[in-house]
């Protein structure tokens, strides 16, 4: 492991995810924040946007002012479509690596990107240099890539429990029901533009019933297991700032029980520093995981012997975004996975 500190740039520094990312980076012993970039508020201190950040940091600048030759890794927390454009311009800087927190490199098929995001991919030639990385599933492979596609928050909460169960033929793959609820920070600062319903901050709202963009990630990653997976995904917006709770209903294959499901998941995640398990039949919520990089999972019996409910809770801004981005960075550079995240 190198003793040299990594020089970091954050592009999209003033959004919800960007601010949480910078707060975490200020606690990381192996990095130096060289540039904080945004389109607006040029010249302002970051403490103007977030009083939690007390460390003296570079003032907000435009990405065009960055000396990219001195940067090792750039975190991109931009609207979908923008990271592709910037990385295409920066690819000439051979040693520069990227962690993209948008959806720009999550889908390996550019045709899928056009279908789900209604626009053509602007960096098709770079997709081969990217990896979709839920940290727990890519620990060894991630070092071989220049571009890390940080997964969506909902898909992280869903895949951590489901992928091992699908791969090990524990559950029936034709009747999975996923009911996910998220705090409104998941929609970003343009929340009111995206959601027009009444009483936004005092009601629960279902949305994206037939076609939610995170389904594209789930389709892709479920397909990688080698099995056909049919599922229903129903997301909801909660009148709380942060946190996700995914409730996953599954039918068990013969010979399996809730107890065996929990045992298998614990075994598959025994080397996962940030996946924790509640005792069998424990009802959980987001209370334990707010402001952490932990995904907490609970397996519960139902009154039907062959049906199990799995709860998966995480902080959408941390394990669902900024924390996982740092976890991915640690793995890329051979640091301890937990560095800066304890």
Buried (B, 14 or more C-beta within 10 A) or exposed (E): EEEEEBBBBBBBBBBBBBBBBBBBBBEBEBBEBBBBBBEEBEEBBBEEBBEEBEEEBBEBBEBEEBEBEEBBBBBBBBEBBBBBEBBEEBBEEEEBBBBBBBBBBBBBEBEBBEEBBEEEBBBEEBBEBBBBBBBBBBBEEBEEBBBBBBBBBBBBBBBBBBBBBBEBEBBBBEEBBBBBBBBBBBBBEEBEEEEEEEEBEEEEBEEBEEEBBBBBBBBBBBEEBEEEBEBEBBBBBBEBBBBBBBBBBBBBBEEBBBEBBBBBBBEBBEEBBBBBBBEBBEEBBBEEBBEBBBBBBBBBBEEEEBBBBBBBBBBBBBBBBBBBBBBBBBBBBEBEBEBBBE
